Amino acid sequence: MFRYFNRNQTMTLLSLAIVDFMCFCSMSIMAPFFPKEATEKGLSNTLSGFVFSFYALVMFVTSPIFGKILPLLGAKFLFISGITLTGTCNILFGLLEYVQDYTLFSTLCFVIRGFEAVGASAFSTASYVFVVHSFPEKISSVLGILETFVGLGLSVGPAIGGVLYSLGGFQLPFFVLGVAMIAVTPINVFLLPPVNDFVVGTGGGSILKLLKVPAVIITSIVIIVISSIWAFLDPTLEPHLREFNLSPEQIGLIFFLFSALYGISSPFWGWLTDKFNNHWSMMVIGMVFAAIALLILGPCPYIPILVNTIWSNLLALSILGIFVALALLPAFQGLLKSAIDGGCDDSLATYSLVAGVWSGMYSLGEVIGPSLGGYLLHNYGFGVCSTVMALITLLTVRYSCPKRIHLNTTF
């Protein structure tokens, strides 16, 4: 594919890919060690979960705002400012090791994490403008390449975090990532093209019309649930694995296993989606196997034959990584097809609207997952926590079965 890009396009793609990788590393790097450090500072599992979900909540809220003000500030300014802010906040978060007061520590966790998410939201919004401006004929292909780096960031972030934490303690993962993000800022100033002549459209489809299509609502719920499954593990898996006396590096590698299998299986599921064009059946099959994996992972306290061993956890996470990908990958195609079948125009405005809904629903799942997971872990233990996630998934399956989907008319 790269042979079809000129030099400027290749440099732009490289710049965006590196930043996307760092952004999602920033989201996931503290998963193997932060719950333990937070507990030592006095934070409950519930509050620790809120620290994880707050990042996604801020991105969910601020992305539409940056979409509105981007034409005033300029895409390049927003992109560079966002990277600089996120990198700086990573460094500041590493300094929280020196804060011993419970109230001050918990407050600063939310404040710094919130501003970090504002920066990520800024450059993520601007990156879409660069894609549309630089690759007008290959938008979907380029976004697919960038999603690979998003998945890579989520995959290796916990592993990098675990290794750096073992080498240098709480500070080192945040210092390394923060300095790296700031270091690429001047490079991006020269690599990214000016987009002063690019006009961001504000008209188009109606989100209210889109959300009047029942199939769109069902698909949106599927996206929220699958995203929640992925995200609830951030604050809960490390406490669950403590009984096995694993090192931070080993816990980081277990997080990597889940994300890596997601990334490895995604191209195959994507090919299968295009080949058979049956998104409902694929989402249902993916959710059923994901629910089974969650019951094994707990393990479910109401199924006596299930036992909690390191091998059962690895098996469950492997199944989960593969079949979460199966459930999630057809969702965008399903959302777009449902929108068009429900009466929305087959146009760029609809594609952009659907992409916004998909992103919003995914972010909402990232908010709900860690918060719900942290609460259930704190009050009922990991077995019940994982079982509840499985039951929510199976309940979603009930309303997503192909025979029940005759939902392309509007309300």
N, C-alpha and C positions, 0 to 999 in steps of 0.2 A: 504493500500500500504506500509506503514512504516514497517510492519512486515516482508517484504521481504528485508529490508536493515539491514546490520550489524551495529554495534555501530559506527564504523568509518564513514560509509556512512551517518548515521543519523546525526552525528555531523557536517560533511561537508555540508550536505543539510541545516541544521539549520544555520550555519555560512553564507552561500550564501544567504539564504532567508532574514536574518536580514539585511544584507548589501544592497540587492536589495530594500527592503522596505525603508531603509534610503535614498538610492540614489534617488528614485522617490519622496520621501517626500521633498528632497532637491530641486527638480525641481519645485514642486507645492506649497510649504509652503507659499510663499510670494504673491500668487495670490490675496487673499482677501484685502491686505492692501498696497502693493507696489505701484500700480498706484496712489493712493491718496497721499502717501508720496512723490512719484516722482514729482507729480504735484506741491506740496508745495515747492519743491526744484527748480522748474522752468522747469522740463522736460515736453515735449509735450506727448500726447498719442502715437504718432508715435514712438518717441524715447523710451518711456516706453515699447512699443511692441517689439522693437529691442532688449532690454535688455533680455526679455523672450526668443526670438528666437535665440539669440546669443549662448545660452547654447547648444541648439540642433545643431546649425551650427558647433560649435567646436567639438562636439561628432561625427558628420557626417564626418568631415575632419580627425580627429585623430584616429578613430577606426582602419582603415586599416593600419595606421602607427604602432600602437601598435601590431597589428597582425604580422607584419614583424619583429619587434625587440624583441618580447616576448621570442623566443628561446634563445636569447643572455642574456637577463636580468633575465629570470626565471619567471614562473607564480606567485609564492608566493611573490617574491619581488615586482612585478608589482601590485599585488592585495593589499598588505599592504601599499605600497607607495601611491597608488591611494586613498585609504580610508583616510589616514593621510592628504593628500593634500586637499581633498574635505572637510573634517572636519575643517581644519585650515581656509580655504577660507570662510566657513560659519561664523565662528567667526569674521573674518575680515570684512565681508559684514555687520554684525551687527554694527560695529564701524562707518559705513558711516553716521550714524545719526549725528555725530559731524562735518561732512564736510558741510559747508554752501555755498562754492563757486560753482556756477553752472557747470563751465567747469571741475573743479576737481572732483566734485561728479559724473557727467556723465561718465568721463573717468575711474574713479575707479570702477564704476558699471560694465563696460565692461571688465576691466582687471581682477578683482577678479572673476567675473562670468565666464570668459573664463578659468582661471586656475582651478576653481572648476569643470568645464566641462572636462578639461584634466584629472583630477583625476578620475572623474566618468567614463570616457572612458577607462582609464587604468584598473580599477578593473572590469568593465563590460566585457572587452575583456578577461581578465584573468579568470573570472568566467566560461566562456564557456569551457576553457581548463580543469578546475577542474571537470566540469560536464562530459566531455568526458572521462577523466582519471578515475574518481571514479565510474561512472555509465555507463560503456560501453554497457550494455545490456538494459538499461532503459533511454536512453538519452531523448527521447521525453516526457516520463512521468515526468521526473525530471524537464525538462524545463517548462512543463505545471504547475507544482507546483510552480516554481519560478515566473511564470507569474502571479499567484494569488497574490503573495506578491508585485509584480510590481503594479498591479491594486489597491491593498490595500494602497500602498504608495501614489498613485495618488489620491485615494479617501479621505483618512483621512488627507493628507498633508494640504490642504486648511483649513479644520476644526481645526486642531491643530494650524496652523498659526494664524487663527482668534482669538482663545481662548488665546493663549500666548501673542498676540499683545495687547489684551484687558487688560491682567494682568500686563504686563511689558513694553509695548511700542515696538518700532521698533527692539530693540536689542534682546529681550528675545527669540523669535522664532529661530533666527540664533545661539544664544549662546547655547540653549538647544540642538539643532540638531548637532551643531559642536562638542560640548563636548561629546555627545553620540557616535558620529562616531569615535572620537579619543579613547574613552574608550573601544570600542570593538576591537581595533587594537591588543593589546596583547593577547586577547582571540583568535583571528583568527590565530595568530602566532602558537598557540598550537593545535587548532582544525583542521586546514587545513593540508592535507597530503603533503609530498614532491612529486614533479613531475619531478625530475631530469632525470628519465628514460623514460619520455614521450616525444616522438618526434612529433612536430607539422608539419603536412604535408603542402607542398607548391605547390604541383602539383594538377592536376585535371582538372575540366571543364573550359570552356572559357566563360567569362562574355559577350564577343562580340557575341558568338554563341547564348547565352541565350537571349540577347536583339534583336536578329534578328527574334524572334518569335513574331508576332503581338499580340497574346493573352497575352503574358507576358507584353508587353508594355501597353495594355489596363488595365490589372490587376494592374500594377504598378501605373498607373494614378489614379485608384480607391483608392489605399492605400494612395497616396499623398493627395487626396481630403478629404478622411475620417479623416486622421490625422490632416489636416488643420482645419476641422470643430471642432475637439476636442481642438486644440491649440489656435484658434483665440479668444476663450472666456477668456483666461488668462488675457490679458490686457484690455479687453473691457467689460466684464460682470459687474465688480465692478463699473465702471463709469455709466453704464446703470442703475444699481440698486440704485444709490444715491438718486434719486427722491423719493424713498420710505422710506428714513431716517432709514435704517436698521443699526444695530450695526455690528462691524466686526465679532462677533461670528455668527450672523444670516447669513451674507454673506458667511462665511466659511461653514456653514451648507448647504447653497444652492449649493455651489460647491460640497459638499459631496453628495448631492442628485443625481446630474448628474453622478458622478463617481460611486456611490454605485449602482445605477440601472444598470449601465454598467456591474459592477462586478457580480451582482445578476443574470442578464439575460444571461451572457456569457456561463455558463455551459449548459443551455437549448439550446441556439443557436448552441453550439458546438456539443451537442448530435444530434440535428436536421441535422446539416451538415453531420455528419457521417452516419446518417440513410438514408437520401435521396440523398446524393452525387450530389447535383445540385447547385454548388457554384454560377454560373452566376445569376440564378433566385433569390437566397437569397441576393446577393449583390445588385441587382437592387431594390428589395422590400425594403431593408434597406435604400438605398439612397433616394428612393421616400418619405418614411415617415420622414427621416431626413430633407429633403428639406421642407416638410410641417411644421415640428416643427420649422425650422429656420424662416419661414414666420410668424408664430404665435409669435415667440420670439421677433422679431424686434420692434413692429409689422411692417409688410410691409406697407410703406406709400401709396402704390398704391392700397391697398385693404381696402376700407373705413370701412367695418364691423369689422375689427380687431382693438381691443383696447389694450392699455398697462396697465395691472393691475398686481399686485403681483401674483394673481392666474393664470393668463394666462402665466406668466413667468415660474411658477412652473410646469404647465402642459406641456409647450413646452420643458423645460429641461428634464422632465421625459420621454417624447416621444423620445427626442434626445438621451438620455443615452441608452435607450433600443434598438433603431434601428441603432445607430452607431455601437453597438456591433454586430447586425445582418449583417451589411454591411462589417465589418472588419474581423470577425472570419473566414469566408470561404475563405478569400483572400490568405492565405498561401497555403491552399489546392489547390486553383485555380492556383496559381503561379507554384506550383510543378507539377501539372497535365499538365499544358500548356507547361512547359519546357520539360517534358518527351515525350508528344505527338508531340512536335516540333522537336524531334530528339536528345535531350540530353540523356546521359546515365542514367539509373535507378540505381544510385550509390551514395555512401556517398559524393563524390566530388560534384555531382549535388545538393544534399540536402544542403550542406554547402553553395554552391553558391547561391541557392535560398534564404536561410536564410539571407545571406549577402545583397542580393537585397531587400528583404522585410524590413530589418532593415534600410537600406539606404533610401529607399523611405519613410518610416515612419518618419525618422529624417528630411528628406527634407520637409515633410508636417509640422513638428513642427517648421521649420524655416519660411516657407511661411505664415502659419496661423497667428501667432502673428504680424508679420510685416505688412501683408495686412490688418489685422483687426485693428491695431493701426492707420494705414494711413487712412482707410476709416472712422473710428470713428472720427478722428481729423478733417477731411475735409467735411464729409457728414452726420455724426450722426450714431447712432447705428441701426436705422431702415434700412437705405440704406446698411449699412455694412452687416447685417444679410441677407438681401434680395440678395445681390451679392453672398454671400456664397451659398444661396439656388439655385440661377440660375446656378452657377458653378456645383453644385451637379446634377441638372437636365440635364445639358449639358453632364455630364459624363454618366448619365443614358442612354442618347440617343445612345451613342456608346458602351454601355455595355449590351444592351438587348440581350437575348439568341438568337433571330432570326438573329441578326447581327453578331454573333460570329462564323465565319468559318475561324478561324485565326491561326490554329496550324501549317501551313506551314511557312517556313522561307522566309525572303525577299531575 
